[in-house]
Amino acid sequence: MNKQKMTTLCFPVAALGLLLVVGSATSARAGAVDEMLATYEAAGAGPFDAARGEAAWTTVHLDAKTGQKRDCTTCHTPDLTAVGKHKKTGKRIEPLAPSANPERLTEVKTIKKWFQRNCKWTLGRLCTPQEKGDFLRDIQSQ
Amino acid sequence: MNNKKTMIFGGVMLAAILGLVGTLAIQPAVASDDDGGGWFGGKHQDKGGFSALVAEECGSCHVPYPARLLPARSWDKMMTELDNHFGDNAELEPDVQAEITAYLVANSADRSGKKKWLRGVGKNDTPQRMTELSYFKKEHREVPKRTWGLNPELTLSQCDSCHTKAANNSYRERDIVIPGIGKFED
C-alpha cells in the first residue's frame, strides 16, 4: 500500500472514531439536560431562558450564618470556560462550560447533586425548578 | 509496508478503536452501579490507593483524606452531618453516603491498626479535624517556619501541596516536596 492510499484510508477511520466520542458526549448531554428540563416542566416551570440564568449566576447572596457574600462566581469565576477554585480548600474546579469540558451536563445524577449542594451554599436554599432550568440553558450555551 | 508506515497506520487504527471503545464504554459506566465487590471492587474499584468512589465524591472538593487518621466514631459522626460539612454543604445520595461511610469506618484508625493517630484522643472523643490531632501536630512540627511566609495561601489541610503522592493515599517522607523549599530533609 502506498502512503497516499494509506492516508486516504486511515483518515476516515480515525475521524469516525473521534466523531463517535464527541458525538456521544453531545448526545449524553442533550439527554441529561432534556431529562432535567422535563422534570422541571412537570413541576410547572418553563420556558427556560439562558439570559436569566446568566443574570442569576452573578446575583450576590448574603450568607445568614457567616455574613459572607456569595454568588456562583465565588468558586466558578464569571467565565464558565475558565478553571475555578474551591473557596475554602483551594481545590481546582474544572470548567463548567461544555465547550471547555465535554464531561459537563452528561449525568443526571451529577447535575442533581451539585444543584442541591451549591444552591444551598450559595443561596441558602434549594433552587426552584425555574432557576435550575435557566442555569442549565445558560451553561449549555457556553 | 515499511516499519514507519506500519507504525503510523497502527497508531491511527488504535486511535480509531479507542474512540469506538470509549463510545461504547460511556453507557455501561453509568449503569455499572453495584456488583457487590470488595472495597476495591465495584464502586470502590482501586484508584491509586483509594476507593474510586471516595476519590470521586470526597476528592471533588478536597484531597480525599486518609481514613486511617480518624477513629470510626468520628467518621460516623461526620457522615451524618454532611449538610454542614465544615461550613459547606456536602450532601450525598443515601446509598452513596452509606457506601462511603462503610469504607471510612473499615479503614479508620481504630479498625486498620493505625492507633498512633489516636494518641491523646479520649475514648469517646469524636475529633473531626485531622489537623488538630496531637500526632498530626507532632509530625508537622518539623515543617520549616519559612514555608508559611513563602506560601501565604497554604494550609495544613492541603496535603497534596507537599505530599506529592497524596492523591494515591501515600504520605512517605521521601515524597515530600515543600513549595519554595524543596525536598524534605529529616
Interface residues (C-beta under 8 A of the other chain):
Chain A: M1 K3 M6 C10 F11 V13 A14 L16 G17 L18 L19 L20 V21 G23 S24 A25 A28 K65 T66 H86 K88 T89 G90 K91 E107 K109 K113 Q116 R117 N118 K120 W121
Chain B: M1 K5 I8 F9 V12 M13 A15 A16 I17 L18 G19 L20 G22 T23 I26 V30 S60 C61 H62 V63 D83 F86 G87 D88 N89 A90 E91 L92 E93 E153 T155 S157 Q158
